[in-house]
């Protein structure tokens, strides 16, 4: 059995989760502290991948990342990197597609915190950024953990966006979900069943861990 699709999926999910955490925190900071009037619009834009068909998002990303697109041209000219049908292109697509899974839990948790946390930090001379990093985020560790885990798991199971912008190039863009599709197309149901069973087991374990962690926090165990 070829395990490279699982390794590629794990690599893509890991890189996407790390980058989304680094990009998501500043985005949450802007929305929480500066986006009061435009918060509904910003939330709608961030959550759009949740309701938008993956093929639609993948199509527009393909237009953006192709060599004729402005982002594709910049990448080719300045970095000599081709974005379509390449791993860097998968990372860009995964970041956009999984953005709400990282940002929404963190932002929701911050909005549910009592205002006294923020006001107390201000009275101690903390800036807004220091308040977020040293006061607010430590009080929503559970949401940070859930956001990271759900982002990782969601990226592992991506299909439509990955197929549109990455295709099925062995050891470059053929992740586990694409491998299942290919095996079914070739009527190799035995191999497809193995791939699918592994992803099913992984997804189930992730959900158990998330809900178990939430349950233990609710019960005051951790």
KOLMARVO-288433 format. One line per 4 residues: their letters; for each residue x, z, y of C-alpha. Coordinates in steps of 0.1 Angstrom, whole numbers, m for minus. Each point is the difference from the previous one (the first is absolute). Layout:
N
a = X/Z/Y; ...
This chain:
222
xxxx = 0/0/0; 12/m9/35; 2/32/21; 13/m17/32
xxxx = m36/m3/15; m3/38/m2; 34/6/15; m8/m24/28
xxxx = m34/17/6; 17/34/1; 26/m13/24; m26/m16/23
xxxx = m22/31/0; 30/23/7; 13/m22/29; m36/m3/14
xxxx = m7/37/m2; 33/10/18; m5/m26/27; m36/8/5
xxxx = 9/37/4; 26/m9/27; m24/m23/18; m32/19/m6
xxxx = 11/33/16; 7/m16/34; m32/m20/m3; m20/32/m7
xxxx = 18/17/29; m11/m28/24; m36/0/m12; m4/38/0
xxxx = 16/7/34; m5/m32/20; m27/m20/m16; m30/22/9
xxxx = m21/m28/16; 11/m28/m24; 0/21/m31; m31/m16/m16
xxxx = 16/m35/5; 34/11/m14; m16/16/m30; m20/m31/m7
xxxx = 31/m22/1; 20/24/m22; m29/2/m25; m7/m37/m1
xxxx = 20/m6/m32; m24/24/m18; m30/m24/5; 17/m34/5
xxxx = 3/m21/m32; 37/0/m10; 0/m38/m2; m11/m2/37
xxxx = 28/24/11; 24/m18/m23; m9/m34/15; 6/12/36
xxxx = 33/17/m10; 10/m33/m17; m6/m19/32; 20/27/19
xxxx = 29/2/m24; 4/m37/m10; 31/m18/15; m23/m17/26
xxxx = m15/34/11; 16/18/29; 10/30/m21; 13/m22/m27
xxxx = 20/m20/25; 16/31/15; 9/13/m34; 16/m33/m10
xxxx = 19/m4/33; 12/35/7; 3/16/m35; 2/m31/m22
xxxx = m28/15/m22; m29/m20/m14; m31/22/1; m25/m20/m22
xxxx = 5/2/m37; 27/27/4; 2/38/m4; 3/6/38
xxxx = m33/m18/4; m16/22/m26; 12/31/19; m16/m12/32
xxxx = m32/m9/m17; m1/33/m18; 6/20/32; m29/m16/17
xxxx = m23/2/m31; 8/36/m8; 1/13/37; m34/18/m1
xxxx = 10/19/m32; 29/16/19; m14/3/36; m37/10/m6
xxxx = 6/33/m21; 27/12/25; m21/m9/31; m32/16/m15
xxxx = 19/32/m8; 14/2/35; m34/m4/15; m14/28/m21
xxxx = 27/25/10; m11/26/26; 10/m8/35; 17/34/2
xxxx = 30/m14/m19; 7/m26/26; m8/22/30; 23/28/m13
xxxx = 28/m25/m4; m5/m12/36; 2/35/14; 34/4/m18
xxxx = 13/m31/18; m2/m23/m29; m3/m37/7; m27/m21/m17
xxxx = 25/m15/m25; 15/35/m8; m36/14/m3; m8/m28/m25
xxxx = 32/4/m21; 5/38/1; m35/13/3; m27/m24/m11
xxxx = 15/m19/m29; 12/32/m18; m36/11/m1; m13/m32/m16
xxxx = 26/m3/m28; m27/m7/m25; m12/m30/19; 36/m13/4
xxxx = 4/3/m38; m33/m17/m7; 7/m28/24; 34/m7/m16
xxxx = m13/1/m35; m31/m22/7; 22/m25/19; 24/m2/m30
xxxx = m28/m3/m25; m19/m26/20; 31/m21/4; 6/1/m37
xxxx = m34/m16/m6; 1/m27/27; m10/m34/m11; m17/m24/25
xxxx = 23/5/29; 31/m1/m22; m12/m32/m18; m7/m18/33
xxxx = 33/7/17; 23/5/m29; m12/m21/m29; 14/7/m34
xxxx = 38/m4/1; 16/20/m29; 21/30/11; m8/m8/37
xxxx = m37/1/6; m17/3/m35; m12/36/2; m20/17/m28
xxxx = m34/m11/12; 12/m36/3; 15/2/m35; m34/10/m14
xxxx = m16/m30/17; 26/m23/m14; m3/13/m35; m38/m5/1
xxxx = 4/m35/13; 22/m8/m30; m24/18/m24; 26/26/m9
xxxx = m26/27/m1; 22/24/m20; 27/1/27; m26/1/27
xxxx = m16/30/m17; 33/19/m1; 6/m7/37; m35/10/9
xxxx = 0/31/m21; 32/12/17; m14/m5/35; m33/17/m11
xxxx = 19/30/m13; 21/2/31; m30/m2/24; m18/27/m20
xxxx = 30/23/1; 4/m5/37; m37/9/7; 2/31/m22
xxxx = 31/12/19; m17/m6/33; m32/18/m9; 18/28/m18
xxxx = 21/6/30; m30/1/23; m19/23/m23; 29/24/m2
xxxx = 3/1/38; m38/6/3; 3/29/m25; 30/14/19
xx = 23/m4/m30; 26/m19/19
